[in-house]
C-alpha cells in the first residue's frame, strides 16, 4: 500500500504553486509589459506569490477571482495607489464577510471607467 506523508504533500503543493506563479507571471509580463518590464522573472514570480497570499488573507480563493484581483493589483497597484481615490476598492476587498464573487464583481464594475483612462 502506498502511503504519502504530509511532508511529501507539502512539497508537491509547493511545486504546483510555483508552476502556477510562473504561468501567471508570464501572462502578466505579456499583458502588462510597461508595468513589469524591469522585473526579472524571479521578482515577478515573487510578486505573484505575494498577491496570491494577499488574496488568501482577504478570503479570496476562487481561481478566477484571484486572477482578477492580480490584474487589479497589476493595473491599479497593490493598495490601489494608482487610483485617484483608493478607498472604494479597499473597502470592498477588506469586507471579508461579503461573498468573494460579489466583492470581485463590484470592483470590476466600479473600475471599468478607470481602465478606460
C-alpha positions in Angstrom: 0.0 0.0 0.0 1.3 3.4 -1.0 1.5 6.0 1.8 2.1 9.6 1.2 3.3 11.6 4.1 2.3 15.2 4.9 5.8 16.4 4.1 5.5 14.9 0.6 2.1 16.5 0.0 3.6 19.9 1.1 6.4 19.5 -1.4 4.0 18.6 -4.2 1.8 21.5 -3.3 4.7 23.9 -3.2 5.8 22.8 -6.7 2.3 23.2 -8.0 2.1 26.7 -6.5 5.4 27.5 -8.1 4.3 26.4 -11.5 1.1 28.4 -11.2 3.1 31.5 -10.2 5.4 31.0 -13.2 2.4 30.8 -15.6 0.7 33.8 -14.1 3.9 35.8 -14.2 4.5 35.0 -17.9 0.9 36.1 -18.7 1.3 39.3 -16.7 4.6 40.2 -18.3 2.8 39.9 -21.7 -0.3 41.8 -20.8 1.2 44.5 -18.5 4.7 44.9 -20.0 5.1 48.6 -19.2 4.4 47.9 -15.5 6.6 44.8 -15.2 9.3 45.5 -17.8 12.0 46.0 -15.1 11.1 42.9 -13.1 13.3 39.8 -13.5 11.4 36.6 -13.9 12.2 35.7 -10.3 11.0 39.1 -9.0 7.7 38.8 -10.9 7.1 35.3 -9.7 7.7 36.5 -6.1 5.3 39.4 -6.7 2.6 37.0 -8.0 3.1 34.8 -4.9 2.7 37.8 -2.7 -0.5 38.8 -4.4 -1.9 35.2 -4.1 -1.1 35.4 -0.3 -2.8 38.8 -0.2 -5.9 37.4 -1.8 -5.9 34.5 0.6 -5.7 36.9 3.5 -8.7 38.7 2.1 -10.7 35.4 1.9 -10.5 35.4 -1.9 -9.6 31.9 -3.0 -11.5 31.1 -6.2 -9.2 30.7 -9.1 -10.8 33.3 -11.4 -11.3 35.7 -8.5 -7.6 35.5 -7.6 -6.6 36.0 -11.2 -8.9 39.1 -11.5 -7.5 40.5 -8.3 -4.0 40.0 -9.5 -5.0 42.0 -12.6 -6.4 44.8 -10.4 -3.2 44.9 -8.4 -1.1 45.0 -11.5 -3.1 47.8 -13.1 -4.0 49.9 -10.0 -1.2 49.0 -7.5 -1.4 46.6 -4.6 -3.2 49.2 -2.5 -4.9 50.8 -5.4 -2.5 53.7 -5.1 -2.7 54.5 -8.8 -6.4 55.4 -8.4 -7.5 58.9 -7.6 -9.3 57.6 -4.5 -8.3 54.0 -3.5 -10.7 53.8 -0.6 -13.7 52.5 -2.6 -11.7 49.4 -3.7 -10.1 48.7 -0.3 -13.4 48.9 1.5 -14.8 46.3 -0.9 -11.8 44.0 -0.7 -11.4 44.2 3.0 -15.1 43.3 3.7 -14.2 39.7 4.4 -17.7 38.9 5.5 -19.1 39.5 2.0 -19.0 36.9 -0.7 -15.8 36.9 -2.7 -17.5 36.7 -6.1 -19.6 39.7 -5.3 -16.6 41.7 -4.0 -14.6 41.0 -7.1 -17.5 41.8 -9.4 -18.1 45.1 -7.6 -14.5 46.1 -8.1 -14.7 45.1 -11.8 -17.8 47.2 -12.4 -16.6 50.2 -10.5 -13.2 50.1 -12.0 -14.3 50.0 -15.7 -14.0 53.8 -16.0 -10.5 53.6 -14.6 -9.4 51.1 -17.2 -10.7 53.4 -20.0 -8.5 56.3 -19.0 
